[in-house]
Amino acid sequence: MKPANGPLLARIAEQFGTPCYVYDAAIIRERIEQLRYFDVVRFAQKANSNVHLLKLMREQGVLVDSVSLGELERALAAGYQVADEPCPMVLTADILDRATLDRVVELKVPVNAGSPQMLEQLGEKSPGHRVWLRINPGFGHGHSRKTNTGGESSKHGIWYEHLGEAIELIKRYKLDLVGLHMHIGSGVDYTHLQRVCDAMVEQVKTSGHDIRAISAGGGLSVPYHADQTATRVDTEHYFSIWDKARKQIEAHLGHPVHLEIEPGRFIVAEAGKLLAEVRAKKDVGSNHFVLVDAGFNDLTRPAMYGSYHEISVVSSDGVEKRNPTRPTVVAGPLCESGDVFTVEDGGIVAPRALPDAEIGDLLVFHDAGAYGASMSSNYNSRPLVPEVLVDGDKITLIRRRQTIAELLALENV
Ligand code: LLP
């Protein structure tokens, strides 16, 4: 069982209401420290783009990767700026919509290009612009097929056999090639890691172009199951594999190159918990349901990927219940049958042995700091939930709950 700090979480639920996300700054700092071997740690902010967390990252020397205009503006709001190499900000994408193109040209943000058209559209407007090439090496790997970002069925990156054409475009538009980037998916395994490193060395040689940096992408796994702590990536080992590839590249080019890593989940997943209150219980045939006030609009991963999140039960006065007594299906309030948190791979409802939960108890969803709040939505017209940061003794509301009036405001035309 993963530990839940019952008294603290009950106090936060009381003060800010449920559902509510809670983050622990100490865990974020610890994970960043574990990545210190790399020259550059670039946070994939899609995992969690709260401006206050981005500020915390910036203070720790972490750079940032944005994937949209909104994420670029969030990075700026957190104090990130465009500067020399390694540039604190980069935009990674497979297309440039018009508004994003205008903004990256104005800001001079380096662009990690995932399609030839991005190079053409950028080159026409902004000759000399700094670019990275995101390469699809022809294979991928993910914790779910939806998070595999390489191979023939992935829309991401420039297909490895088309590197030559991309280099031609870079020359034609006099773009400034910073480096090559590969991210094959989320949930690293070492077999694939070695393949990616080999592919990176091969691509640098094939390109026939000088570069100043390589990016290992993100994808470092975290132990979502309590008994899987061994699956947390050994960052020193991970680095050593990439470092060998880097040295081969340096030998080929005859000068040093920066080695970047671009994790999202590894830095924030374990730092975050989603708190929800038990509001109803019912027995449906052989299934015992516990219904909480958070739904898949708040935490999408179980419904979307069949992902596992540990669940703790805490009484309203902060006592953690530790004895799993009965198989329980935990579900949310949405008017949709798939609004279930206890699922197996493929999204099949899977009762889980949990302590007996009373109405008013808190359910704590662990490891919800990555792709939790950032993937939440207003489905069923439910407002976005608050986010709270715990830093030692300090408890700060870093996003307030959205109001219903704010939901309606866009339609008051
Ligand atoms: N870099 C690039 C180019 C990416 O596409 C991603 C993730 C990352 C870095 C960070 O990957 P991470 O280290 O967080 O695994 N919503 C899914 C994950 C989608 C990841 C998409 N790209 C989930 O909840 O598991």
Boltz pocket constraint, residues with backbone or C-beta under 6 A from the ligand:
constraints:
  - pocket:
      binder: B
      contacts: [[A, 44], [A, 47], [A, 92], [A, 146], [A, 147], [A, 149], [A, 183], [A, 185], [A, 186], [A, 187], [A, 217], [A, 218], [A, 219], [A, 220], [A, 262], [A, 263], [A, 264], [A, 265], [A, 266], [A, 301], [A, 370], [A, 371], [A, 375]]
      max_distance: 6.0
